[in-house]
Amino acid sequence: MEPASTAPPSPAGRAALEYVTWWRWPLFVEGITGTTDPELVRGCVVAVSGDRFDAVRLRLATGEAVLSRLTERGCWLGPALSDGDRVAFLVRPGEREHWEALAEVVDDGLVLPLTPTTRWVVPPTTANVPRLPGFHELGRVLAWVCSRRS
């Protein structure tokens, strides 16, 4: 039997531990779909969408405008992240058909912040993860912003 490792977890392992332990988000790991074992994570952290959350992505300028409008109106915000090109909003799962006309719906999983180029613009919290916003909360604002940009 090998002794337990005393080395601190990698940055990916620490992030995975948070996402799995606190938020119960299943992760993609090297060909394994939906693992909740943070010890398996070695590279980037990719959360499986569709079960605990769906994610919709917008171009950066549109996403920032939506965030600004939601903040001005005092709307409920779920976690949102940016990779420098797009903003992704974590939303309530199961409303995919409503979002498809307005935004890119993430099919394959979402790369979660671990690098300087991917960052939380609205971090996950114990308040916003259990109560992700739905289409009725964000859809009208997104449609309004999109109509102003065209």
Chimera marker file (.cmm) of the C-alpha trace (Angstrom):
<marker_set name="trace">
<marker id="1" x="0.000" y="0.000" z="0.000" r="1" g="1" b="0" radius="0.5"/>
<marker id="2" x="1.375" y="3.407" z="-0.986" r="1" g="1" b="0" radius="0.5"/>
<marker id="3" x="1.469" y="6.200" z="1.599" r="1" g="1" b="0" radius="0.5"/>
<marker id="4" x="-0.995" y="9.036" z="1.117" r="1" g="1" b="0" radius="0.5"/>
<marker id="5" x="0.431" y="12.015" z="-0.723" r="1" g="1" b="0" radius="0.5"/>
<marker id="6" x="1.276" y="14.999" z="1.454" r="1" g="1" b="0" radius="0.5"/>
<marker id="7" x="1.919" y="17.304" z="-1.506" r="1" g="1" b="0" radius="0.5"/>
<marker id="8" x="-0.521" y="20.195" z="-1.784" r="1" g="1" b="0" radius="0.5"/>
<marker id="9" x="-3.039" y="19.783" z="-4.607" r="1" g="1" b="0" radius="0.5"/>
<marker id="10" x="-2.325" y="21.430" z="-7.935" r="1" g="1" b="0" radius="0.5"/>
<marker id="11" x="-4.192" y="24.648" z="-8.811" r="1" g="1" b="0" radius="0.5"/>
<marker id="12" x="-6.507" y="22.524" z="-10.959" r="1" g="1" b="0" radius="0.5"/>
<marker id="13" x="-7.016" y="20.134" z="-8.039" r="1" g="1" b="0" radius="0.5"/>
<marker id="14" x="-7.838" y="22.989" z="-5.652" r="1" g="1" b="0" radius="0.5"/>
<marker id="15" x="-10.325" y="24.496" z="-8.118" r="1" g="1" b="0" radius="0.5"/>
<marker id="16" x="-11.865" y="21.090" z="-8.787" r="1" g="1" b="0" radius="0.5"/>
<marker id="17" x="-12.182" y="20.459" z="-5.056" r="1" g="1" b="0" radius="0.5"/>
<marker id="18" x="-14.121" y="23.724" z="-4.674" r="1" g="1" b="0" radius="0.5"/>
<marker id="19" x="-16.404" y="23.052" z="-7.630" r="1" g="1" b="0" radius="0.5"/>
<marker id="20" x="-17.125" y="19.462" z="-6.619" r="1" g="1" b="0" radius="0.5"/>
<marker id="21" x="-17.348" y="19.971" z="-2.844" r="1" g="1" b="0" radius="0.5"/>
<marker id="22" x="-19.155" y="23.291" z="-2.613" r="1" g="1" b="0" radius="0.5"/>
<marker id="23" x="-21.205" y="23.388" z="-5.801" r="1" g="1" b="0" radius="0.5"/>
<marker id="24" x="-21.506" y="19.658" z="-6.620" r="1" g="1" b="0" radius="0.5"/>
<marker id="25" x="-20.677" y="20.302" z="-10.273" r="1" g="1" b="0" radius="0.5"/>
<marker id="26" x="-19.586" y="17.150" z="-12.110" r="1" g="1" b="0" radius="0.5"/>
<marker id="27" x="-16.378" y="17.628" z="-14.108" r="1" g="1" b="0" radius="0.5"/>
<marker id="28" x="-14.883" y="16.305" z="-17.358" r="1" g="1" b="0" radius="0.5"/>
<marker id="29" x="-11.534" y="14.668" z="-16.743" r="1" g="1" b="0" radius="0.5"/>
<marker id="30" x="-9.377" y="12.952" z="-19.374" r="1" g="1" b="0" radius="0.5"/>
<marker id="31" x="-12.148" y="11.024" z="-21.062" r="1" g="1" b="0" radius="0.5"/>
<marker id="32" x="-14.246" y="10.601" z="-17.903" r="1" g="1" b="0" radius="0.5"/>
<marker id="33" x="-17.551" y="12.441" z="-18.057" r="1" g="1" b="0" radius="0.5"/>
<marker id="34" x="-19.158" y="13.629" z="-14.881" r="1" g="1" b="0" radius="0.5"/>
<marker id="35" x="-16.581" y="12.753" z="-12.240" r="1" g="1" b="0" radius="0.5"/>
<marker id="36" x="-16.821" y="14.256" z="-8.796" r="1" g="1" b="0" radius="0.5"/>
<marker id="37" x="-13.342" y="13.085" z="-7.763" r="1" g="1" b="0" radius="0.5"/>
<marker id="38" x="-11.082" y="16.179" z="-7.605" r="1" g="1" b="0" radius="0.5"/>
<marker id="39" x="-7.987" y="13.971" z="-7.322" r="1" g="1" b="0" radius="0.5"/>
<marker id="40" x="-8.422" y="13.026" z="-10.993" r="1" g="1" b="0" radius="0.5"/>
<marker id="41" x="-8.078" y="16.626" z="-12.202" r="1" g="1" b="0" radius="0.5"/>
<marker id="42" x="-4.640" y="17.494" z="-13.558" r="1" g="1" b="0" radius="0.5"/>
<marker id="43" x="-5.213" y="20.096" z="-16.293" r="1" g="1" b="0" radius="0.5"/>
<marker id="44" x="-7.971" y="22.575" z="-16.941" r="1" g="1" b="0" radius="0.5"/>
<marker id="45" x="-11.247" y="22.252" z="-15.079" r="1" g="1" b="0" radius="0.5"/>
<marker id="46" x="-14.286" y="21.660" z="-17.283" r="1" g="1" b="0" radius="0.5"/>
<marker id="47" x="-17.701" y="21.428" z="-15.659" r="1" g="1" b="0" radius="0.5"/>
<marker id="48" x="-20.402" y="19.304" z="-17.244" r="1" g="1" b="0" radius="0.5"/>
<marker id="49" x="-23.389" y="21.447" z="-18.171" r="1" g="1" b="0" radius="0.5"/>
<marker id="50" x="-26.975" y="20.274" z="-18.369" r="1" g="1" b="0" radius="0.5"/>
<marker id="51" x="-27.450" y="18.672" z="-14.963" r="1" g="1" b="0" radius="0.5"/>
<marker id="52" x="-26.662" y="21.203" z="-12.227" r="1" g="1" b="0" radius="0.5"/>
<marker id="53" x="-26.636" y="24.197" z="-14.566" r="1" g="1" b="0" radius="0.5"/>
<marker id="54" x="-26.876" y="25.228" z="-18.183" r="1" g="1" b="0" radius="0.5"/>
<marker id="55" x="-24.597" y="27.903" z="-19.565" r="1" g="1" b="0" radius="0.5"/>
<marker id="56" x="-25.237" y="30.517" z="-22.216" r="1" g="1" b="0" radius="0.5"/>
<marker id="57" x="-22.401" y="32.404" z="-23.896" r="1" g="1" b="0" radius="0.5"/>
<marker id="58" x="-22.484" y="35.878" z="-25.379" r="1" g="1" b="0" radius="0.5"/>
<marker id="59" x="-19.898" y="37.939" z="-27.206" r="1" g="1" b="0" radius="0.5"/>
<marker id="60" x="-17.886" y="39.980" z="-24.732" r="1" g="1" b="0" radius="0.5"/>
<marker id="61" x="-19.448" y="43.400" z="-25.464" r="1" g="1" b="0" radius="0.5"/>
<marker id="62" x="-22.990" y="41.995" z="-25.334" r="1" g="1" b="0" radius="0.5"/>
<marker id="63" x="-22.260" y="40.002" z="-22.180" r="1" g="1" b="0" radius="0.5"/>
<marker id="64" x="-20.792" y="43.041" z="-20.440" r="1" g="1" b="0" radius="0.5"/>
<marker id="65" x="-23.815" y="45.137" z="-21.489" r="1" g="1" b="0" radius="0.5"/>
<marker id="66" x="-26.172" y="42.476" z="-20.105" r="1" g="1" b="0" radius="0.5"/>
<marker id="67" x="-24.236" y="42.353" z="-16.810" r="1" g="1" b="0" radius="0.5"/>
<marker id="68" x="-24.319" y="46.144" z="-16.572" r="1" g="1" b="0" radius="0.5"/>
<marker id="69" x="-28.068" y="46.299" z="-17.246" r="1" g="1" b="0" radius="0.5"/>
<marker id="70" x="-28.816" y="43.497" z="-14.781" r="1" g="1" b="0" radius="0.5"/>
<marker id="71" x="-26.733" y="45.222" z="-12.108" r="1" g="1" b="0" radius="0.5"/>
<marker id="72" x="-28.414" y="48.610" z="-12.743" r="1" g="1" b="0" radius="0.5"/>
<marker id="73" x="-31.832" y="46.999" z="-12.384" r="1" g="1" b="0" radius="0.5"/>
<marker id="74" x="-30.864" y="45.094" z="-9.227" r="1" g="1" b="0" radius="0.5"/>
<marker id="75" x="-31.619" y="41.746" z="-10.877" r="1" g="1" b="0" radius="0.5"/>
<marker id="76" x="-30.545" y="38.434" z="-9.428" r="1" g="1" b="0" radius="0.5"/>
<marker id="77" x="-27.190" y="37.341" z="-10.852" r="1" g="1" b="0" radius="0.5"/>
<marker id="78" x="-25.932" y="33.809" z="-11.002" r="1" g="1" b="0" radius="0.5"/>
<marker id="79" x="-22.269" y="33.020" z="-11.571" r="1" g="1" b="0" radius="0.5"/>
<marker id="80" x="-20.800" y="34.424" z="-14.782" r="1" g="1" b="0" radius="0.5"/>
<marker id="81" x="-17.334" y="34.089" z="-16.231" r="1" g="1" b="0" radius="0.5"/>
<marker id="82" x="-15.327" y="35.616" z="-19.039" r="1" g="1" b="0" radius="0.5"/>
<marker id="83" x="-12.551" y="34.200" z="-21.176" r="1" g="1" b="0" radius="0.5"/>
<marker id="84" x="-11.732" y="37.587" z="-22.744" r="1" g="1" b="0" radius="0.5"/>
<marker id="85" x="-13.825" y="36.884" z="-25.882" r="1" g="1" b="0" radius="0.5"/>
<marker id="86" x="-17.160" y="35.831" z="-24.400" r="1" g="1" b="0" radius="0.5"/>
<marker id="87" x="-19.152" y="36.005" z="-21.185" r="1" g="1" b="0" radius="0.5"/>
<marker id="88" x="-20.877" y="32.819" z="-20.006" r="1" g="1" b="0" radius="0.5"/>
<marker id="89" x="-23.827" y="32.943" z="-17.634" r="1" g="1" b="0" radius="0.5"/>
<marker id="90" x="-24.702" y="29.922" z="-15.519" r="1" g="1" b="0" radius="0.5"/>
<marker id="91" x="-28.469" y="29.546" z="-15.627" r="1" g="1" b="0" radius="0.5"/>
<marker id="92" x="-31.123" y="27.167" z="-14.380" r="1" g="1" b="0" radius="0.5"/>
<marker id="93" x="-30.983" y="23.860" z="-16.281" r="1" g="1" b="0" radius="0.5"/>
<marker id="94" x="-33.863" y="22.646" z="-18.417" r="1" g="1" b="0" radius="0.5"/>
<marker id="95" x="-34.742" y="25.881" z="-20.239" r="1" g="1" b="0" radius="0.5"/>
<marker id="96" x="-32.467" y="25.366" z="-23.223" r="1" g="1" b="0" radius="0.5"/>
<marker id="97" x="-35.173" y="25.844" z="-25.863" r="1" g="1" b="0" radius="0.5"/>
<marker id="98" x="-35.854" y="29.373" z="-24.611" r="1" g="1" b="0" radius="0.5"/>
<marker id="99" x="-32.216" y="30.443" z="-24.757" r="1" g="1" b="0" radius="0.5"/>
<marker id="100" x="-31.355" y="29.080" z="-28.201" r="1" g="1" b="0" radius="0.5"/>
<marker id="101" x="-32.900" y="32.036" z="-30.061" r="1" g="1" b="0" radius="0.5"/>
<marker id="102" x="-30.872" y="34.582" z="-28.077" r="1" g="1" b="0" radius="0.5"/>
<marker id="103" x="-27.532" y="33.064" z="-27.135" r="1" g="1" b="0" radius="0.5"/>
<marker id="104" x="-25.094" y="30.224" z="-27.708" r="1" g="1" b="0" radius="0.5"/>
<marker id="105" x="-26.017" y="27.377" z="-25.381" r="1" g="1" b="0" radius="0.5"/>
<marker id="106" x="-22.998" y="25.451" z="-24.102" r="1" g="1" b="0" radius="0.5"/>
<marker id="107" x="-23.256" y="21.789" z="-25.126" r="1" g="1" b="0" radius="0.5"/>
<marker id="108" x="-19.921" y="20.297" z="-24.236" r="1" g="1" b="0" radius="0.5"/>
<marker id="109" x="-19.017" y="21.675" z="-20.839" r="1" g="1" b="0" radius="0.5"/>
<marker id="110" x="-17.644" y="24.919" z="-19.543" r="1" g="1" b="0" radius="0.5"/>
<marker id="111" x="-13.966" y="25.641" z="-18.873" r="1" g="1" b="0" radius="0.5"/>
<marker id="112" x="-13.946" y="27.101" z="-15.389" r="1" g="1" b="0" radius="0.5"/>
<marker id="113" x="-11.565" y="29.813" z="-14.164" r="1" g="1" b="0" radius="0.5"/>
<marker id="114" x="-8.082" y="28.616" z="-13.476" r="1" g="1" b="0" radius="0.5"/>
<marker id="115" x="-5.982" y="30.862" z="-15.701" r="1" g="1" b="0" radius="0.5"/>
<marker id="116" x="-5.537" y="34.634" z="-15.963" r="1" g="1" b="0" radius="0.5"/>
<marker id="117" x="-7.527" y="34.644" z="-19.220" r="1" g="1" b="0" radius="0.5"/>
<marker id="118" x="-10.601" y="32.963" z="-17.721" r="1" g="1" b="0" radius="0.5"/>
<marker id="119" x="-12.044" y="34.697" z="-14.684" r="1" g="1" b="0" radius="0.5"/>
<marker id="120" x="-15.244" y="34.893" z="-12.700" r="1" g="1" b="0" radius="0.5"/>
<marker id="121" x="-16.990" y="38.224" z="-13.285" r="1" g="1" b="0" radius="0.5"/>
<marker id="122" x="-19.709" y="37.114" z="-10.868" r="1" g="1" b="0" radius="0.5"/>
<marker id="123" x="-18.185" y="34.391" z="-8.667" r="1" g="1" b="0" radius="0.5"/>
<marker id="124" x="-20.217" y="31.421" z="-7.453" r="1" g="1" b="0" radius="0.5"/>
<marker id="125" x="-21.507" y="31.880" z="-3.911" r="1" g="1" b="0" radius="0.5"/>
<marker id="126" x="-23.620" y="29.948" z="-1.457" r="1" g="1" b="0" radius="0.5"/>
<marker id="127" x="-26.487" y="32.289" z="-2.415" r="1" g="1" b="0" radius="0.5"/>
<marker id="128" x="-26.344" y="32.308" z="-6.224" r="1" g="1" b="0" radius="0.5"/>
<marker id="129" x="-25.413" y="28.681" z="-7.044" r="1" g="1" b="0" radius="0.5"/>
<marker id="130" x="-28.467" y="27.051" z="-5.403" r="1" g="1" b="0" radius="0.5"/>
<marker id="131" x="-30.767" y="29.614" z="-7.065" r="1" g="1" b="0" radius="0.5"/>
<marker id="132" x="-29.534" y="30.054" z="-10.617" r="1" g="1" b="0" radius="0.5"/>
<marker id="133" x="-31.493" y="32.583" z="-12.645" r="1" g="1" b="0" radius="0.5"/>
<marker id="134" x="-33.927" y="31.284" z="-15.229" r="1" g="1" b="0" radius="0.5"/>
<marker id="135" x="-34.985" y="32.517" z="-18.615" r="1" g="1" b="0" radius="0.5"/>
<marker id="136" x="-37.827" y="34.597" z="-17.177" r="1" g="1" b="0" radius="0.5"/>
<marker id="137" x="-35.268" y="36.530" z="-15.080" r="1" g="1" b="0" radius="0.5"/>
<marker id="138" x="-32.591" y="37.127" z="-17.715" r="1" g="1" b="0" radius="0.5"/>
<marker id="139" x="-34.228" y="36.591" z="-21.099" r="1" g="1" b="0" radius="0.5"/>
<marker id="140" x="-35.999" y="39.954" z="-21.345" r="1" g="1" b="0" radius="0.5"/>
<marker id="141" x="-32.855" y="41.873" z="-20.432" r="1" g="1" b="0" radius="0.5"/>
<marker id="142" x="-30.810" y="39.871" z="-22.927" r="1" g="1" b="0" radius="0.5"/>
<marker id="143" x="-33.402" y="40.442" z="-25.682" r="1" g="1" b="0" radius="0.5"/>
<marker id="144" x="-33.475" y="44.186" z="-24.871" r="1" g="1" b="0" radius="0.5"/>
<marker id="145" x="-29.676" y="44.493" z="-25.002" r="1" g="1" b="0" radius="0.5"/>
<marker id="146" x="-29.494" y="42.506" z="-28.239" r="1" g="1" b="0" radius="0.5"/>
<marker id="147" x="-32.164" y="44.697" z="-29.872" r="1" g="1" b="0" radius="0.5"/>
<marker id="148" x="-30.194" y="47.828" z="-28.920" r="1" g="1" b="0" radius="0.5"/>
<marker id="149" x="-26.992" y="46.419" z="-30.423" r="1" g="1" b="0" radius="0.5"/>
<marker id="150" x="-28.426" y="45.497" z="-33.830" r="1" g="1" b="0" radius="0.5"/>
<link id1="1" id2="2" r="1" g="1" b="0" radius="0.2"/>
<link id1="2" id2="3" r="1" g="1" b="0" radius="0.2"/>
<link id1="3" id2="4" r="1" g="1" b="0" radius="0.2"/>
<link id1="4" id2="5" r="1" g="1" b="0" radius="0.2"/>
<link id1="5" id2="6" r="1" g="1" b="0" radius="0.2"/>
<link id1="6" id2="7" r="1" g="1" b="0" radius="0.2"/>
<link id1="7" id2="8" r="1" g="1" b="0" radius="0.2"/>
<link id1="8" id2="9" r="1" g="1" b="0" radius="0.2"/>
<link id1="9" id2="10" r="1" g="1" b="0" radius="0.2"/>
<link id1="10" id2="11" r="1" g="1" b="0" radius="0.2"/>
<link id1="11" id2="12" r="1" g="1" b="0" radius="0.2"/>
<link id1="12" id2="13" r="1" g="1" b="0" radius="0.2"/>
<link id1="13" id2="14" r="1" g="1" b="0" radius="0.2"/>
<link id1="14" id2="15" r="1" g="1" b="0" radius="0.2"/>
<link id1="15" id2="16" r="1" g="1" b="0" radius="0.2"/>
<link id1="16" id2="17" r="1" g="1" b="0" radius="0.2"/>
<link id1="17" id2="18" r="1" g="1" b="0" radius="0.2"/>
<link id1="18" id2="19" r="1" g="1" b="0" radius="0.2"/>
<link id1="19" id2="20" r="1" g="1" b="0" radius="0.2"/>
<link id1="20" id2="21" r="1" g="1" b="0" radius="0.2"/>
<link id1="21" id2="22" r="1" g="1" b="0" radius="0.2"/>
<link id1="22" id2="23" r="1" g="1" b="0" radius="0.2"/>
<link id1="23" id2="24" r="1" g="1" b="0" radius="0.2"/>
<link id1="24" id2="25" r="1" g="1" b="0" radius="0.2"/>
<link id1="25" id2="26" r="1" g="1" b="0" radius="0.2"/>
<link id1="26" id2="27" r="1" g="1" b="0" radius="0.2"/>
<link id1="27" id2="28" r="1" g="1" b="0" radius="0.2"/>
<link id1="28" id2="29" r="1" g="1" b="0" radius="0.2"/>
<link id1="29" id2="30" r="1" g="1" b="0" radius="0.2"/>
<link id1="30" id2="31" r="1" g="1" b="0" radius="0.2"/>
<link id1="31" id2="32" r="1" g="1" b="0" radius="0.2"/>
<link id1="32" id2="33" r="1" g="1" b="0" radius="0.2"/>
<link id1="33" id2="34" r="1" g="1" b="0" radius="0.2"/>
<link id1="34" id2="35" r="1" g="1" b="0" radius="0.2"/>
<link id1="35" id2="36" r="1" g="1" b="0" radius="0.2"/>
<link id1="36" id2="37" r="1" g="1" b="0" radius="0.2"/>
<link id1="37" id2="38" r="1" g="1" b="0" radius="0.2"/>
<link id1="38" id2="39" r="1" g="1" b="0" radius="0.2"/>
<link id1="39" id2="40" r="1" g="1" b="0" radius="0.2"/>
<link id1="40" id2="41" r="1" g="1" b="0" radius="0.2"/>
<link id1="41" id2="42" r="1" g="1" b="0" radius="0.2"/>
<link id1="42" id2="43" r="1" g="1" b="0" radius="0.2"/>
<link id1="43" id2="44" r="1" g="1" b="0" radius="0.2"/>
<link id1="44" id2="45" r="1" g="1" b="0" radius="0.2"/>
<link id1="45" id2="46" r="1" g="1" b="0" radius="0.2"/>
<link id1="46" id2="47" r="1" g="1" b="0" radius="0.2"/>
<link id1="47" id2="48" r="1" g="1" b="0" radius="0.2"/>
<link id1="48" id2="49" r="1" g="1" b="0" radius="0.2"/>
<link id1="49" id2="50" r="1" g="1" b="0" radius="0.2"/>
<link id1="50" id2="51" r="1" g="1" b="0" radius="0.2"/>
<link id1="51" id2="52" r="1" g="1" b="0" radius="0.2"/>
<link id1="52" id2="53" r="1" g="1" b="0" radius="0.2"/>
<link id1="53" id2="54" r="1" g="1" b="0" radius="0.2"/>
<link id1="54" id2="55" r="1" g="1" b="0" radius="0.2"/>
<link id1="55" id2="56" r="1" g="1" b="0" radius="0.2"/>
<link id1="56" id2="57" r="1" g="1" b="0" radius="0.2"/>
<link id1="57" id2="58" r="1" g="1" b="0" radius="0.2"/>
<link id1="58" id2="59" r="1" g="1" b="0" radius="0.2"/>
<link id1="59" id2="60" r="1" g="1" b="0" radius="0.2"/>
<link id1="60" id2="61" r="1" g="1" b="0" radius="0.2"/>
<link id1="61" id2="62" r="1" g="1" b="0" radius="0.2"/>
<link id1="62" id2="63" r="1" g="1" b="0" radius="0.2"/>
<link id1="63" id2="64" r="1" g="1" b="0" radius="0.2"/>
<link id1="64" id2="65" r="1" g="1" b="0" radius="0.2"/>
<link id1="65" id2="66" r="1" g="1" b="0" radius="0.2"/>
<link id1="66" id2="67" r="1" g="1" b="0" radius="0.2"/>
<link id1="67" id2="68" r="1" g="1" b="0" radius="0.2"/>
<link id1="68" id2="69" r="1" g="1" b="0" radius="0.2"/>
<link id1="69" id2="70" r="1" g="1" b="0" radius="0.2"/>
<link id1="70" id2="71" r="1" g="1" b="0" radius="0.2"/>
<link id1="71" id2="72" r="1" g="1" b="0" radius="0.2"/>
<link id1="72" id2="73" r="1" g="1" b="0" radius="0.2"/>
<link id1="73" id2="74" r="1" g="1" b="0" radius="0.2"/>
<link id1="74" id2="75" r="1" g="1" b="0" radius="0.2"/>
<link id1="75" id2="76" r="1" g="1" b="0" radius="0.2"/>
<link id1="76" id2="77" r="1" g="1" b="0" radius="0.2"/>
<link id1="77" id2="78" r="1" g="1" b="0" radius="0.2"/>
<link id1="78" id2="79" r="1" g="1" b="0" radius="0.2"/>
<link id1="79" id2="80" r="1" g="1" b="0" radius="0.2"/>
<link id1="80" id2="81" r="1" g="1" b="0" radius="0.2"/>
<link id1="81" id2="82" r="1" g="1" b="0" radius="0.2"/>
<link id1="82" id2="83" r="1" g="1" b="0" radius="0.2"/>
<link id1="83" id2="84" r="1" g="1" b="0" radius="0.2"/>
<link id1="84" id2="85" r="1" g="1" b="0" radius="0.2"/>
<link id1="85" id2="86" r="1" g="1" b="0" radius="0.2"/>
<link id1="86" id2="87" r="1" g="1" b="0" radius="0.2"/>
<link id1="87" id2="88" r="1" g="1" b="0" radius="0.2"/>
<link id1="88" id2="89" r="1" g="1" b="0" radius="0.2"/>
<link id1="89" id2="90" r="1" g="1" b="0" radius="0.2"/>
<link id1="90" id2="91" r="1" g="1" b="0" radius="0.2"/>
<link id1="91" id2="92" r="1" g="1" b="0" radius="0.2"/>
<link id1="92" id2="93" r="1" g="1" b="0" radius="0.2"/>
<link id1="93" id2="94" r="1" g="1" b="0" radius="0.2"/>
<link id1="94" id2="95" r="1" g="1" b="0" radius="0.2"/>
<link id1="95" id2="96" r="1" g="1" b="0" radius="0.2"/>
<link id1="96" id2="97" r="1" g="1" b="0" radius="0.2"/>
<link id1="97" id2="98" r="1" g="1" b="0" radius="0.2"/>
<link id1="98" id2="99" r="1" g="1" b="0" radius="0.2"/>
<link id1="99" id2="100" r="1" g="1" b="0" radius="0.2"/>
<link id1="100" id2="101" r="1" g="1" b="0" radius="0.2"/>
<link id1="101" id2="102" r="1" g="1" b="0" radius="0.2"/>
<link id1="102" id2="103" r="1" g="1" b="0" radius="0.2"/>
<link id1="103" id2="104" r="1" g="1" b="0" radius="0.2"/>
<link id1="104" id2="105" r="1" g="1" b="0" radius="0.2"/>
<link id1="105" id2="106" r="1" g="1" b="0" radius="0.2"/>
<link id1="106" id2="107" r="1" g="1" b="0" radius="0.2"/>
<link id1="107" id2="108" r="1" g="1" b="0" radius="0.2"/>
<link id1="108" id2="109" r="1" g="1" b="0" radius="0.2"/>
<link id1="109" id2="110" r="1" g="1" b="0" radius="0.2"/>
<link id1="110" id2="111" r="1" g="1" b="0" radius="0.2"/>
<link id1="111" id2="112" r="1" g="1" b="0" radius="0.2"/>
<link id1="112" id2="113" r="1" g="1" b="0" radius="0.2"/>
<link id1="113" id2="114" r="1" g="1" b="0" radius="0.2"/>
<link id1="114" id2="115" r="1" g="1" b="0" radius="0.2"/>
<link id1="115" id2="116" r="1" g="1" b="0" radius="0.2"/>
<link id1="116" id2="117" r="1" g="1" b="0" radius="0.2"/>
<link id1="117" id2="118" r="1" g="1" b="0" radius="0.2"/>
<link id1="118" id2="119" r="1" g="1" b="0" radius="0.2"/>
<link id1="119" id2="120" r="1" g="1" b="0" radius="0.2"/>
<link id1="120" id2="121" r="1" g="1" b="0" radius="0.2"/>
<link id1="121" id2="122" r="1" g="1" b="0" radius="0.2"/>
<link id1="122" id2="123" r="1" g="1" b="0" radius="0.2"/>
<link id1="123" id2="124" r="1" g="1" b="0" radius="0.2"/>
<link id1="124" id2="125" r="1" g="1" b="0" radius="0.2"/>
<link id1="125" id2="126" r="1" g="1" b="0" radius="0.2"/>
<link id1="126" id2="127" r="1" g="1" b="0" radius="0.2"/>
<link id1="127" id2="128" r="1" g="1" b="0" radius="0.2"/>
<link id1="128" id2="129" r="1" g="1" b="0" radius="0.2"/>
<link id1="129" id2="130" r="1" g="1" b="0" radius="0.2"/>
<link id1="130" id2="131" r="1" g="1" b="0" radius="0.2"/>
<link id1="131" id2="132" r="1" g="1" b="0" radius="0.2"/>
<link id1="132" id2="133" r="1" g="1" b="0" radius="0.2"/>
<link id1="133" id2="134" r="1" g="1" b="0" radius="0.2"/>
<link id1="134" id2="135" r="1" g="1" b="0" radius="0.2"/>
<link id1="135" id2="136" r="1" g="1" b="0" radius="0.2"/>
<link id1="136" id2="137" r="1" g="1" b="0" radius="0.2"/>
<link id1="137" id2="138" r="1" g="1" b="0" radius="0.2"/>
<link id1="138" id2="139" r="1" g="1" b="0" radius="0.2"/>
<link id1="139" id2="140" r="1" g="1" b="0" radius="0.2"/>
<link id1="140" id2="141" r="1" g="1" b="0" radius="0.2"/>
<link id1="141" id2="142" r="1" g="1" b="0" radius="0.2"/>
<link id1="142" id2="143" r="1" g="1" b="0" radius="0.2"/>
<link id1="143" id2="144" r="1" g="1" b="0" radius="0.2"/>
<link id1="144" id2="145" r="1" g="1" b="0" radius="0.2"/>
<link id1="145" id2="146" r="1" g="1" b="0" radius="0.2"/>
<link id1="146" id2="147" r="1" g="1" b="0" radius="0.2"/>
<link id1="147" id2="148" r="1" g="1" b="0" radius="0.2"/>
<link id1="148" id2="149" r="1" g="1" b="0" radius="0.2"/>
<link id1="149" id2="150" r="1" g="1" b="0" radius="0.2"/>
</marker_set>
